[in-house]
Amino acid sequence: MTAPIVVNSPRRVLFASLIGTTIEFFDFYIYATAAVIVFPQLFFPESDPATATLKSLITFALAFFARPVGSALFGHFGDRVGRKATLVAALLTMGLSTIAIGLLPTYASIGVAAPILLAICRFGQGLGLGGEWGGAVLLATENAPPGKRAWYGMFPQLGAPLGFLCSTGIFLLLTEAMDDTQFLAWGWRIPFLSSAALVFVGLWVRLRIAETPDFQKTLDKGERVRLPMLSVLREHPGALLAGTFALVSTFVLFYLMTVFNLSWGTAQLGYTREQFLLMLMIAVLFFGAGIPVSALLADRYGRRLAMVLATISIIVFGLFYGPLFSVGSGAGVLLFLIIGMTVTGLTYGPCGTLLADMFPTAVRYTGASLAFNLAGILGASLTPSIATYLATKHGVSHVGYYLAAAATLTLIALLLSPRAKH
């Protein structure tokens, strides 16, 4: 007997998809910020400052290698058991890992065990986010009315700027409220421990939603796949490859604009941590504004065309990256951040729906998550470290050339990718 399909309230669906990714990205970004301004001193103190920062950024990169594992693990259950239960498990994994970081002893207390435990917790963060993003996008798009899939699919993407604003805001408040000694002694732990309250809210919202109509139809028709990962690799390798490279430049751009720029701006351009974080927060507002604009364009003209136009914008921005970032004035650097973050919003808006449309419902959770997180490995895991090396050895302009090259690869992938059939 076919089970009745429960129609979720649009408001509840969109809020559930938004709140989850906001929490996940908040957790992810507080680590990114701490990896630049806290962890080099507390977990790698025996190295010189530059080496300590590089070691800290390696633990930052570790999560990106954990994300495909998370996409395979949570994707399997998301395609076998359901979107709702899997999203709850992914949120718990991410949240508990983040809280654990806030409780870790430092190198001064337990020596080399401290960075090892930090790396384990960071792996847990990546594992959770690997399962979170795909499920949140499917929760939104599989509940979307006709003609609004990209609009619904951009709500999980809004979690990125919102999570960044919250994470950066709390670090700014802490640095204003206490001196450096207090901040390094215990203040840095507050953002990680505060994640507990956010996770509770996210769980409460997600437990109140029903399964998506698309997945319920799959259950009713008996179309579930026994091993979704194997099915994706065997039956949809073209979609997986195209989806992965279609998002590489999205990751490169975002982590250049945030992690690398924060590190370089404070270490080489003479800005204080507070000054640069404030400029980033202003720029992130434009990031958030670009997401719905690109989603509207994607619903009207198609997801692929919207992504192609955004990718061309990334290439142009990359060619002017060095001259724009190297200007002496604060207003010039702020303009550089605003332009870069606006372009980031244009590529972020349609990318979730683009990936979801590439795979059939029975393997969509696994396929979309895996493509997204493989793109994260290629485009984000080592980007801050590569950019730091290029800027140090050859100048900041070469960081822009690196970005333009990645975007060219993305453009080729988009132009060669098969049109979505699902």
Secondary structure as UniProt FT lines:
FT   HELIX           10..37
FT   HELIX           39..42
FT   TURN            45..46
FT   HELIX           49..80
FT   HELIX           83..102
FT   HELIX           107..110
FT   TURN            111..112
FT   HELIX           113..141
FT   TURN            142..143
FT   TURN            146..147
FT   HELIX           149..177
FT   HELIX           180..182
FT   HELIX           183..187
FT   HELIX           189..206
FT   TURN            207..208
FT   HELIX           213..220
FT   TURN            221..222
FT   HELIX           228..235
FT   HELIX           237..246
FT   HELIX           248..255
FT   HELIX           256..260
FT   HELIX           261..267
FT   HELIX           273..301
FT   HELIX           303..319
FT   HELIX           321..325
FT   HELIX           330..356
FT   TURN            357..358
FT   HELIX           361..363
FT   HELIX           364..376
FT   HELIX           377..381
FT   HELIX           383..394
FT   HELIX           397..416
//
